[in-house]
Amino acid sequence: GVKGGFGVFAVLGEANSLGPNDKKSLWGTLFDVEDPRSKAPQCKGRFLDVYQALELARYDIQYCDWRARQDLRTIVLLHEKVVEVLNPLAREYKSIGTMKKELAELQGELAQAHKQVHISEARVSAALDKLAYMEELVNGKLLEDGTKMESSIAAPSSSTSTQSLDTMKRPRKSLDVSGPVQPYHPRLKNFWYPVAFSTDLKDETMIPIDCFEEPWVLFRGKDGNPGCVQNTCAHRACPLHLGSVNEGRIQCPYHGWEYTTDGKCEKMPSTRLLNVKIKSLPCLEQEGMIWIWPGDDPPTTTLPSLQPPSGFVIHAEIVMELPVEHGLLLDNLLDLAHAPFTHTSTFAKGWTVPSLVKFLTPASGLQGYWDPYPIDMEFQPPCMVLSTIGISKPGKLEGQSTKECTTHLHQLHVCLPSSRNKTRLLYRMSLDFAPLLKHIPFMHYLWRHFAEQVLNEDLRLVIGQQERMINGANVWNWPVTYDKLGVRYRLWRDAVERGSKPLPFSKPM
């Protein structure tokens, strides 16, 4: 030191270090955001419709973002002060007591700033909850018969954005699926329906089916293409499937009348040929499945693809006739939360019960994934469910998403509406591992046995639902988070029957 003088200390930074002005300009783009409160619409005390409420919620989120930036700037500035206090060069000019006092003050300010950040996070969470509720309201509008639903809540201002939603929400809307099953609406018929697997329809075989409470029979014509005609002879109403296929024509077992795939009678043994024709349906074959169009509208030119993803091998194709209405069966298939309670003897044996089960999906979609299960699922109109399951070994799930899993099982369920209390179920199972299993003798019997075991666990419940529904019970009360895909199926079906255009949630093929 220099007696009676003073010392000069110089702190040299690196050549590319930022000066105070540079730092200010660097942080400026992050923090210099205009306060959105001046632009927010003044709606206090007013009743808003859904779209006005959504707009106000957007301003709430902008305000939460602005508030969070200000809180973060406070923390950054306080952090710089802490660095300054602890700087070893500056420390020589301050007493220990002064440093402790400043540090205590800074700690208090930091604690307050962190508290403000938590408040901002709560505001953002509340705003997002409000947006989710607004989406629920928009979806709920589909349950109304084209009428505009007014919001019964007064939207809160940004200063009250942390207010509990319990004080704003109306009672949860329920779906009304009760009473005896009504006759199917004709509009529900105007879709392509898969009705059989191609491997089951040989050149000289017939497959009788019921579709929308009408009897039909499938067979192949002279050209090998499938056809679908009314399963009733025009002569004496004999079931045609009890006969045979003769040179691409289906022959009635009663008097030998023969019909082509377009329903025209081309042969009448022992009598003069009359101009007779029975009803037929448009029928196509694609990707190993037979499709029919049972509606009166002209059929569309494209069919949806139900193929398993690339890399999968089909191991089983199973057909079952089940004594339940197809909508109830679809409700069951679109719900995974019941698995650890219902399927305790089959695939869900040993599963733990999660604290929360959710189906996560786009705002306007019929597909998504289950949380916390590694299962992707999609409802494909009008009656198909596709799912991909990540597995490690039988009965065990692996990972948090299907992408994290190394092996997968892909399932297709087709629920054909046979009648008001009967469903024709087509089930196809594919794997992306163990391809040799396909060639083991009698393996398909094992797959069928396992599928029937799983299905029987569901059937006893769904049959019970159907019995109570017939007696007036509503099977869709109080929808919760894991009911989202099932609710969207019901909204889609309700819109079809009302003739809504365009249909909700549907994607172009």
QUIZI-V301145 format. One record per backbone hydrogen bond with DSSP energy under -0.5 kcal/mol. CO is the residue of the C=O (numbers start at 1). NH is the residue of the N-H. If there is no record, write none. Layout:
BEGIN
CO|NH / CO|NH
END
This chain:
BEGIN
1|3 / 2|5 / 10|12 / 11|13 / 14|17 / 19|23 / 20|24 / 21|25 / 22|26 / 23|27 / 24|28 / 25|29 / 27|30 / 27|31 / 28|32 / 31|33 / 35|38 / 36|39 / 36|40 / 41|43 / 43|46 / 48|151 / 49|53 / 50|54 / 51|55 / 52|56 / 53|57 / 54|58 / 55|59 / 56|60 / 57|61 / 58|62 / 59|63 / 60|64 / 61|65 / 62|66 / 63|67 / 64|68 / 65|69 / 66|70 / 67|71 / 68|72 / 69|73 / 70|74 / 71|75 / 72|76 / 73|77 / 74|78 / 75|79 / 76|80 / 77|81 / 78|82 / 79|83 / 80|84 / 81|85 / 82|86 / 83|87 / 84|87 / 87|91 / 88|92 / 89|92 / 90|93 / 91|94 / 95|99 / 96|100 / 97|101 / 98|102 / 99|103 / 100|104 / 101|105 / 102|106 / 103|107 / 104|108 / 105|109 / 106|110 / 107|111 / 108|112 / 109|113 / 110|114 / 111|115 / 112|116 / 113|117 / 114|118 / 115|119 / 116|120 / 117|121 / 118|122 / 119|123 / 120|124 / 121|125 / 122|126 / 123|127 / 124|128 / 125|129 / 126|130 / 127|131 / 128|132 / 129|133 / 130|134 / 131|135 / 132|136 / 133|137 / 134|138 / 135|139 / 136|140 / 137|141 / 138|141 / 138|142 / 139|142 / 140|143 / 141|144 / 144|146 / 148|150 / 149|50 / 153|48 / 153|155 / 157|160 / 158|161 / 160|163 / 164|167 / 165|168 / 165|169 / 175|177 / 177|475 / 185|188 / 186|189 / 187|190 / 189|191 / 189|295 / 191|294 / 193|292 / 196|290 / 197|200 / 197|201 / 198|201 / 200|202 / 202|205 / 207|218 / 209|216 / 211|214 / 214|211 / 215|231 / 216|209 / 217|229 / 218|207 / 219|227 / 221|224 / 225|221 / 227|219 / 228|281 / 229|217 / 230|232 / 233|237 / 238|233 / 239|242 / 240|243 / 244|246 / 244|251 / 245|247 / 246|249 / 249|246 / 250|259 / 251|244 / 252|256 / 257|252 / 258|266 / 258|267 / 259|250 / 260|263 / 261|228 / 263|278 / 264|260 / 264|266 / 267|258 / 268|271 / 274|276 / 276|265 / 279|230 / 281|228 / 282|293 / 284|291 / 286|289 / 288|198 / 289|286 / 290|195 / 290|196 / 291|284 / 292|193 / 292|294 / 293|282 / 309|312 / 313|431 / 316|429 / 318|427 / 320|322 / 320|425 / 322|324 / 322|423 / 325|328 / 325|329 / 326|330 / 327|331 / 328|332 / 329|333 / 330|334 / 332|335 / 336|339 / 338|341 / 338|342 / 339|343 / 342|344 / 343|346 / 343|348 / 346|349 / 348|351 / 352|354 / 358|360 / 358|371 / 359|361 / 360|369 / 362|365 / 366|379 / 367|362 / 368|377 / 369|360 / 370|375 / 371|358 / 373|375 / 374|390 / 375|370 / 376|388 / 377|368 / 378|380 / 378|386 / 379|381 / 380|383 / 380|384 / 383|415 / 384|380 / 385|413 / 386|378 / 387|411 / 388|376 / 389|409 / 390|398 / 391|407 / 393|392 / 393|396 / 396|392 / 396|393 / 401|404 / 402|405 / 407|391 / 408|432 / 409|389 / 410|430 / 411|387 / 412|428 / 413|385 / 413|415 / 414|416 / 414|426 / 416|418 / 416|424 / 417|212 / 418|213 / 419|422 / 422|418 / 422|419 / 423|322 / 423|425 / 424|416 / 424|426 / 425|320 / 425|427 / 426|414 / 427|318 / 428|412 / 429|315 / 429|316 / 430|410 / 431|313 / 434|437 / 435|438 / 436|439 / 437|440 / 440|443 / 442|445 / 442|446 / 443|447 / 444|448 / 445|449 / 446|450 / 447|451 / 448|452 / 449|453 / 450|454 / 451|455 / 452|456 / 453|457 / 454|458 / 455|459 / 456|460 / 458|461 / 458|462 / 459|463 / 460|464 / 461|465 / 462|466 / 463|467 / 464|468 / 465|469 / 466|470 / 467|471 / 468|473 / 469|179 / 469|472 / 473|475 / 476|175 / 480|483 / 481|359 / 481|484 / 483|487 / 484|488 / 485|489 / 486|490 / 487|491 / 488|492 / 489|493 / 490|494 / 491|495 / 492|496 / 493|497 / 494|498 / 495|499 / 495|500 / 496|499 / 503|506
END
